[in-house]
Amino acid sequence: MNLMRALILSDSHIPERAVWIPRPIEEYILSEGFDLVVHAGDVIEERLIRFIKERVTKDVFAVKGNMDYLKLPRYVKIQLESVELGVTHGDRVYPRGNIAVLTRFAHTIGVRVLVSGHTHMPFIVYDKSGVLHVNPGSITGVWGGGGGTGIPSFAELTVNSRTVTVTVFELVGHSILKKETYSHIF
């Protein structure tokens, strides 16, 4: 089995709330060689998706956020090795980022790993029912209706056979720092 590397993004809000992704993050994305990119919504303008397809990988999966007018699906399921990954924006979840509601959605669509956005705050949670939740926060660090950290963040997800490892990164000053890492065997 091969190692699969996925870049996980959300809540870019380009150009309405941000001009572009911060330069250190752009440089990191271009240098890392990702197999696929997942965007959990609020892309806003197709320019970012085109950039990723032209410069990073053709395998881009994006879902519709509450601020998107692009023709995107509400959710997607992606097979990564032996792990099925679901992606949704999470704007129909109250309160924002509610793990119990997101877990019910993951069970409904039949996935053990669920990527969501909308909170503008990154998190990794493995819940008691066996669902791994990944929220990359906002790639541009822009404000969200429910708050947010104001710190640009993203996640990297690797799948090696049945082992899933997720790392959340944040931009602090001009440095990309690991905030949190979690691994699980499915």
CORFEN-V620898 format. One line per field, one symbol per residue. psi: psi as a letter, one per 20 degrees, with the letter a starting at -180 (. if undefined). burial: I if it has 24 or more other ideal C-beta (glycine too) atoms within 12 Angstrom, else O. Layout:
psi=???
burial=???
This chain:
psi=qqpppppprrlhlpjhiqgrqqghggggghiilqhrppokrlggqigggggghhifqhnpoqrpriipjqnqqhqqppoocjpppqpqgjijpprpjohgghgggghgilqippprchhjpqqpporiikpoppoibphijrqrhjcrhjpprrqppqpodjppppppqqoodjpoqpgqqpqqp.
burial=OOOIIIIIIIIIIIOOIIOOIIOOIIOIIOOOOIIIIIIIIIIIIOOIIOIIOOOIIOOIIIIIIIIIOOOIOIIIIIOIIOIIIIIIIIIOIOOIIIIOIIIOIIOOIOIIIIIIIIIIIIIIIIIOOOIIIIIIIIIIIIOIOOOIIOIIIIIIIIIOOOOIIIIIIIIOOOOIOOIIOIOIOO
